[in-house]
Amino acid sequence: MWAILLLIASPEVLANCPQNCVCNNTEVVCENLQKLPVSLPKNIKSFTSRSNLFTTVPAGYFTRSQYPDLRSISFIQGKIKKIEKNAFKSLVTNITIKQNNLTSIDSEVFNALSLSYLDLSFNSISSIAKDAFVRSRQLKELNLQGNQIKSIDAPIFANGIIHRVDLTDNFLPCSCVVSRQLRTTFQSVNSILGNCKQYNNEETLSLEVIRKETGPCQNGTCSNLDLCDCKDRYIGRLCENVKPICYENGLCGNNGLCMELGPNDKVCKCFNGYSGKFCTIKPTNCSSKLCNDHGACVWNGDGNFSCSCFENYSGDTCLYKNVVTEEKNGAVTSVLIAGAIFCVILLLLIGIFFVMQRKYQRNNPTASKDFVMKNKEAEATEEYSTARDLGPSSKIREYVL
């Protein structure tokens, strides 16, 4: 293909064709450029650089005086991080800087150009400067797909009509704040492509949907805060869920219990003698039922009563059983029972000891006699020692065994 292009190219174009580039009469295609060429053929209408290794497009490179016919510029799959101000000062109408390393869009880069199409897709753009495209009044299509944009909070466009903006695969959340940004910033845009991510990062909503007054609120409208004001019977962050009929507090008065009978039907279960559809009718007489049969009812008139609770019950209507008291009584009872059992066991052991001793003495009479003689010898020895200590006048008793 290169050979064919070389054959059809004019001698002037071939003479000015940069290294690593292919040139024909109006088009230059380059690959793996370490830096931008010093110059290009003057009569070119299209310049494309693929897999470029340079990181900056310098100011004043593409000028109208040098390339009067240049209309299309493309940098694809490169390493461009920065585009200096006034880098494009020509009549170019189409610019593509795709799959590079741009992180922002400055206000003086693309302004005041005759741009009708700008493709900045699949970079790392997270911010867009204020008034970035305000003077680009002929811009009709802007592709920002596959970047890292989280918000757009500046009037970046002119009042002219832009046909399409592509924000697919960015980081815009489905919020009322983004909804307002889309309405103000993209008010002159006919069509917005893309989606926003909900809080769980799994479901998405169309940007065309949340650009409306309702924003992301499915059954409500955006409030002044980043919240949804839901219609009746709807709840949830985006008003997406139907509210249960017993959701609101106070549907049943006087601590009544709301019970759902169906999607649109409920009933109140009343307590403490109250009655009626919403448990608002006061009791008219006193009954032990009002005290849950755990106390005496004292009538005070006009639907008012009080309860004198029985032992081990408490509460305004004697509803609560005093479990703590029962636990204490149970603990005391357990201690007494344990003490009685211990005493019985001790008495049994003492009785068994005496019985065994009596039995042993009966079965061993010799051992018993030896035990008595040894006791007598010990007593005699003790008295003899005492008399000796008292002197000659002491009378010594003799024991004949």
C-alpha positions as CSV (number, residue, x, y, z in Angstrom):
1,M,0.0,0.0,0.0
2,W,2.9,2.3,0.8
3,A,4.3,1.7,-2.7
4,I,1.0,2.6,-4.3
5,L,0.8,5.8,-2.3
6,L,4.4,6.7,-3.2
7,L,3.6,6.2,-7.0
8,I,0.6,8.5,-7.0
9,A,2.2,11.1,-4.8
10,S,3.5,14.2,-6.4
11,P,7.3,14.8,-6.4
12,E,6.9,17.8,-4.1
13,V,5.0,15.8,-1.5
14,L,7.4,12.9,-1.6
15,A,10.3,15.3,-1.1
16,N,8.7,16.8,2.1
17,C,7.3,13.5,3.5
18,P,8.8,12.9,7.1
19,Q,10.4,9.7,8.1
20,N,8.1,6.9,9.3
21,C,5.3,8.6,7.4
22,V,3.3,7.8,4.2
23,C,2.3,10.8,2.2
24,N,0.0,11.3,-0.8
25,N,-1.3,14.5,-2.4
26,T,-3.4,15.5,0.6
27,E,-2.9,13.0,3.4
28,V,0.0,12.2,5.7
29,V,-0.1,9.0,7.9
30,C,2.7,8.5,10.5
31,E,3.5,5.7,13.0
32,N,5.7,5.4,16.0
33,L,7.0,8.9,15.9
34,Q,9.4,9.9,18.6
35,K,8.5,13.5,18.1
36,L,6.4,15.6,15.7
37,P,8.1,16.3,12.4
38,V,9.7,19.7,11.9
39,S,7.4,20.3,9.0
40,L,4.7,18.6,6.9
41,P,3.8,19.1,3.2
42,K,2.0,22.5,2.9
43,N,-0.9,21.3,0.8
44,I,-2.1,18.5,3.2
45,K,-5.7,18.2,4.2
46,S,-5.4,15.4,6.7
47,F,-2.7,14.4,9.3
48,T,-2.8,11.1,11.3
49,S,-0.3,9.9,13.8
50,R,-0.7,6.4,15.2
51,S,1.2,4.9,18.2
52,N,3.1,8.1,18.7
53,L,5.7,8.2,21.5
54,F,5.7,12.0,22.1
55,T,3.7,13.4,25.0
56,T,3.0,17.1,24.1
57,V,1.5,18.9,21.1
58,P,3.4,22.2,21.2
59,A,1.9,25.7,20.7
60,G,1.8,27.1,17.2
61,Y,2.5,23.7,15.4
62,F,-0.7,23.6,13.3
63,T,-1.1,27.2,11.9
64,R,-3.4,28.5,9.2
65,S,-0.5,30.2,7.4
66,Q,1.6,27.1,7.2
67,Y,-1.2,24.6,6.4
68,P,-4.1,26.5,4.9
69,D,-5.9,23.4,3.6
70,L,-5.6,21.3,6.8
71,R,-9.0,20.1,8.0
72,S,-8.5,16.9,9.9
73,I,-6.0,16.0,12.7
74,S,-5.8,12.6,14.4
75,F,-3.6,11.2,17.2
76,I,-4.6,7.6,17.9
77,Q,-3.2,5.2,20.5
78,G,-0.4,7.4,21.7
79,K,1.1,8.9,24.9
80,I,-0.1,12.5,24.6
81,K,-0.5,14.1,28.1
82,K,-0.7,17.8,27.2
83,I,-1.9,20.0,24.4
84,E,-0.4,23.5,24.7
85,K,-2.5,26.6,24.2
86,N,-2.8,27.7,20.5
87,A,-1.5,24.3,19.3
88,F,-4.3,24.4,16.7
89,K,-4.5,27.8,14.9
90,S,-5.9,26.6,11.6
91,L,-9.2,26.0,9.8
92,V,-9.3,22.4,11.1
93,T,-12.8,21.1,11.5
94,N,-12.2,17.5,12.8
95,I,-9.8,16.7,15.7
96,T,-9.4,13.2,17.2
97,I,-7.2,12.6,20.2
98,K,-8.2,9.0,21.1
99,Q,-6.7,6.5,23.4
100,N,-4.0,8.9,24.7
101,N,-3.2,10.1,28.3
102,L,-5.0,13.5,28.5
103,T,-6.3,14.3,32.1
104,S,-8.0,17.6,31.5
105,I,-9.3,20.1,28.9
106,D,-8.0,23.6,29.2
107,S,-10.1,26.6,28.1
108,E,-7.7,27.9,25.4
109,V,-7.0,24.6,23.5
110,F,-10.1,24.2,21.3
111,N,-11.8,27.5,21.6
112,A,-12.3,29.9,18.6
113,L,-11.7,27.0,16.1
114,S,-14.0,26.0,13.3
115,L,-14.4,22.6,14.9
116,S,-17.5,20.6,14.1
117,Y,-16.3,17.2,15.4
118,L,-14.1,16.6,18.5
119,D,-13.2,13.1,19.7
120,L,-11.4,12.9,23.1
121,S,-12.6,9.3,23.9
122,F,-10.7,6.8,26.0
123,N,-8.3,9.2,27.8
124,S,-8.1,9.9,31.5
125,I,-10.0,13.2,31.5
126,S,-11.6,14.0,34.9
127,S,-12.1,17.7,34.6
128,I,-13.2,20.2,32.0
129,A,-12.2,23.8,32.3
130,K,-14.9,26.5,32.5
131,D,-15.7,27.9,29.0
132,A,-13.7,25.2,27.4
133,F,-16.0,25.3,24.3
134,V,-17.8,28.6,24.7
135,R,-16.3,30.1,21.5
136,S,-16.5,26.9,19.5
137,R,-19.9,27.9,18.1
138,Q,-19.7,25.4,15.2
139,L,-19.1,22.4,17.3
140,K,-21.8,19.8,16.6
141,E,-20.5,16.5,18.1
142,L,-18.3,15.9,21.2
143,N,-17.2,12.4,22.1
144,L,-16.0,12.0,25.7
145,Q,-16.6,8.3,26.0
146,G,-14.4,6.2,28.3
147,N,-13.0,8.9,30.5
148,Q,-13.1,9.6,34.3
149,I,-15.6,12.5,34.5
150,K,-17.5,12.6,37.8
151,S,-19.2,16.0,37.4
152,I,-19.6,18.9,34.9
153,D,-20.4,22.0,36.9
154,A,-19.4,24.8,34.5
155,P,-21.0,26.4,31.4
156,I,-18.6,24.8,29.0
157,F,-20.6,25.3,25.8
158,A,-21.8,28.2,23.7
159,N,-25.5,28.9,23.2
160,G,-25.3,27.3,19.8
161,I,-27.0,23.9,19.2
162,I,-24.8,20.8,19.6
163,H,-26.3,17.7,18.1
164,R,-24.7,15.1,20.3
165,V,-22.5,14.6,23.3
166,D,-21.3,11.1,24.2
167,L,-20.5,10.5,28.0
168,T,-20.7,6.7,27.9
169,D,-18.6,4.8,30.5
170,N,-17.7,7.7,32.7
171,F,-18.1,8.0,36.5
172,L,-21.2,10.2,36.7
173,P,-23.5,9.2,39.6
174,C,-27.3,9.1,39.3
175,S,-28.0,12.1,41.6
176,C,-30.0,15.3,41.6
177,V,-26.8,17.3,41.5
178,V,-25.8,15.7,38.2
179,S,-29.3,16.1,36.9
180,R,-29.1,19.9,37.4
181,Q,-25.6,20.0,35.8
182,L,-26.9,18.2,32.8
183,R,-29.9,20.6,32.5
184,T,-27.7,23.7,32.8
185,T,-24.5,22.6,31.1
186,F,-26.1,20.7,28.3
187,Q,-29.2,22.7,27.7
188,S,-28.2,23.4,24.1
189,V,-27.4,19.7,23.4
190,N,-30.0,17.8,21.4
191,S,-28.9,14.3,22.4
192,I,-26.8,13.0,25.3
193,L,-25.5,9.5,25.1
194,G,-24.4,7.5,28.2
195,N,-25.6,6.5,31.6
196,C,-25.0,7.3,35.2
197,K,-24.2,4.7,37.9
198,Q,-26.5,4.3,40.9
199,Y,-25.2,4.0,44.4
200,N,-24.7,0.2,44.2
201,N,-22.6,0.7,41.0
202,E,-24.5,-2.2,39.4
203,E,-27.6,-0.5,37.9
204,T,-27.5,2.4,35.6
205,L,-29.9,5.1,34.3
206,S,-29.8,6.9,31.0
207,L,-28.4,10.4,31.0
208,E,-31.3,11.5,28.8
209,V,-33.7,10.3,31.6
210,I,-32.0,12.1,34.5
211,R,-31.6,15.3,32.5
212,K,-35.3,15.9,33.0
213,E,-36.8,17.9,35.9
214,T,-37.5,14.8,37.9
215,G,-33.8,13.8,37.6
216,P,-33.2,10.2,38.8
217,C,-36.3,10.3,41.0
218,Q,-38.6,7.6,39.6
219,N,-41.7,8.6,41.5
220,G,-40.9,12.1,42.7
221,T,-38.8,15.2,42.0
222,C,-35.4,16.5,43.0
223,S,-35.3,18.7,46.1
224,N,-32.8,21.5,46.7
225,L,-30.5,19.0,48.3
226,D,-29.2,15.9,46.6
227,L,-32.4,14.1,47.6
228,C,-35.7,13.0,46.0
229,D,-39.1,14.3,47.3
230,C,-41.2,11.2,46.8
231,K,-44.9,11.1,45.9
232,D,-47.4,9.5,48.3
233,R,-47.0,5.8,48.8
234,Y,-43.4,5.8,47.5
235,I,-40.1,5.5,49.4
236,G,-36.5,4.8,48.7
237,R,-33.4,6.8,47.6
238,L,-34.9,7.3,44.1
239,C,-38.5,6.8,45.1
240,E,-38.4,3.4,43.5
241,N,-40.3,1.4,46.1
242,V,-44.0,1.3,47.0
243,K,-44.5,2.3,50.6
244,P,-46.2,-0.4,52.8
245,I,-49.7,0.7,53.9
246,C,-48.6,0.5,57.6
247,Y,-45.3,2.4,57.0
248,E,-46.2,5.7,58.6
249,N,-46.1,5.9,62.4
250,G,-49.3,6.8,64.1
251,L,-51.7,5.1,61.7
252,C,-53.1,3.3,64.8
253,G,-53.4,5.5,67.9
254,N,-52.7,4.7,71.5
255,N,-50.0,2.1,70.8
256,G,-52.3,0.1,68.5
257,L,-50.8,-2.4,66.1
258,C,-51.2,-1.9,62.3
259,M,-51.8,-5.1,60.4
260,E,-51.9,-5.3,56.6
261,L,-54.7,-7.3,55.1
262,G,-53.7,-6.6,51.4
263,P,-52.0,-4.1,49.1
264,N,-54.5,-1.3,50.0
265,D,-56.2,-2.6,53.2
266,K,-55.2,-2.6,56.8
267,V,-56.7,-3.0,60.3
268,C,-55.7,-1.8,63.7
269,K,-55.4,-4.1,66.7
270,C,-56.2,-2.1,69.8
271,F,-54.9,-2.5,73.3
272,N,-55.6,-1.1,76.9
273,G,-59.4,-0.9,76.3
274,Y,-59.2,1.4,73.3
275,S,-61.4,0.6,70.3
276,G,-62.4,2.0,66.9
277,K,-60.9,1.8,63.4
278,F,-57.8,3.7,64.5
279,C,-57.9,2.8,68.3
280,T,-59.0,6.3,69.2
281,I,-62.1,5.5,71.2
282,K,-61.4,5.6,74.9
283,P,-62.7,2.9,77.3
284,T,-65.9,3.7,79.2
285,N,-65.6,1.5,82.3
286,C,-63.0,-0.2,84.4
287,S,-62.2,-3.9,84.0
288,S,-59.3,-6.1,85.1
289,K,-58.9,-6.7,81.3
290,L,-57.5,-3.2,81.1
291,C,-54.8,-4.3,83.5
292,N,-54.1,-7.5,81.6
293,D,-55.7,-9.5,84.5
294,H,-52.5,-8.8,86.5
295,G,-53.9,-5.9,88.6
296,A,-56.9,-4.1,90.0
297,C,-58.4,-1.4,87.8
298,V,-59.1,2.0,89.4
299,W,-61.5,4.2,87.3
300,N,-60.7,7.9,87.2
301,G,-63.5,9.0,84.8
302,D,-63.5,10.3,81.2
303,G,-61.8,7.2,79.8
304,N,-58.9,7.5,82.3
305,F,-57.9,4.7,84.6
306,S,-55.0,3.4,86.5
307,C,-53.8,-0.1,87.6
308,S,-52.7,-1.4,91.0
309,C,-50.5,-4.3,89.9
310,F,-50.4,-7.6,91.7
311,E,-47.1,-8.9,93.1
312,N,-44.4,-9.6,90.6
313,Y,-46.1,-7.4,87.9
314,S,-45.4,-3.8,86.9
315,G,-46.1,-1.2,84.2
316,D,-49.0,1.2,83.5
317,T,-51.2,-1.7,82.6
318,C,-49.4,-4.4,84.6
319,L,-48.1,-5.9,81.4
320,Y,-44.6,-6.8,82.5
321,K,-43.7,-9.7,84.8
322,N,-40.9,-9.0,87.2
323,V,-38.6,-11.8,86.2
324,V,-35.8,-10.5,88.4
325,T,-37.7,-11.1,91.6
326,E,-38.5,-14.7,90.6
327,E,-34.8,-15.2,89.8
328,K,-33.9,-14.0,93.3
329,N,-36.5,-16.2,95.0
330,G,-35.3,-19.2,92.9
331,A,-31.7,-18.5,93.9
332,V,-32.5,-18.4,97.7
333,T,-34.5,-21.6,97.4
334,S,-31.6,-23.3,95.6
335,V,-29.2,-22.3,98.4
336,L,-31.5,-23.6,101.1
337,I,-32.0,-26.9,99.4
338,A,-28.3,-27.3,98.8
339,G,-27.6,-26.6,102.5
340,A,-30.1,-29.2,103.7
341,I,-28.7,-31.8,101.4
342,F,-25.2,-31.1,102.8
343,C,-26.3,-31.5,106.4
344,V,-28.0,-34.8,105.7
345,I,-24.9,-36.1,104.0
346,L,-22.7,-35.0,106.9
347,L,-24.9,-36.7,109.5
348,L,-24.9,-39.9,107.4
349,L,-21.1,-39.9,107.3
350,I,-20.8,-39.4,111.1
351,G,-23.3,-42.2,111.8
352,I,-21.4,-44.5,109.4
353,F,-18.1,-43.7,111.2
354,F,-19.5,-44.7,114.7
355,V,-21.1,-47.8,113.4
356,M,-17.9,-48.9,111.7
357,Q,-15.9,-48.2,114.9
358,R,-18.2,-50.3,117.1
359,K,-18.1,-53.1,114.7
360,Y,-14.3,-53.0,114.6
361,Q,-14.0,-53.2,118.4
362,R,-16.3,-56.2,118.6
363,N,-14.4,-58.0,115.9
364,N,-10.9,-57.2,117.4
365,P,-11.1,-57.6,121.3
366,T,-7.2,-58.1,121.7
367,A,-6.5,-54.9,119.9
368,S,-9.0,-53.2,122.2
369,K,-7.2,-54.6,125.4
370,D,-3.8,-53.5,124.1
371,F,-5.2,-50.1,123.6
372,V,-6.4,-49.9,127.3
373,M,-3.1,-51.2,128.7
374,K,-1.1,-48.6,126.7
375,N,-3.3,-45.9,128.1
376,K,-2.6,-47.0,131.7
377,E,1.1,-47.2,131.2
378,A,1.1,-43.7,129.8
379,E,-0.8,-42.4,132.9
380,A,1.6,-44.2,135.3
381,T,4.6,-42.7,133.6
382,E,3.1,-39.3,133.8
383,E,2.3,-39.5,137.6
384,Y,5.8,-40.9,138.4
385,S,7.4,-38.0,136.7
386,T,5.2,-35.6,138.6
387,A,6.0,-37.2,142.0
388,R,9.8,-37.1,141.3
389,D,9.6,-33.5,140.6
390,L,7.8,-32.8,143.9
391,G,10.6,-34.3,146.1
392,P,11.1,-37.1,148.8
393,S,8.0,-36.2,150.7
394,S,5.9,-37.1,147.8
395,K,4.1,-40.4,147.9
396,I,4.7,-42.6,145.0
397,R,1.9,-44.8,143.9
398,E,2.7,-48.2,142.7
399,Y,0.8,-49.9,140.0
400,V,0.8,-53.6,139.5
401,L,-0.2,-54.6,136.1
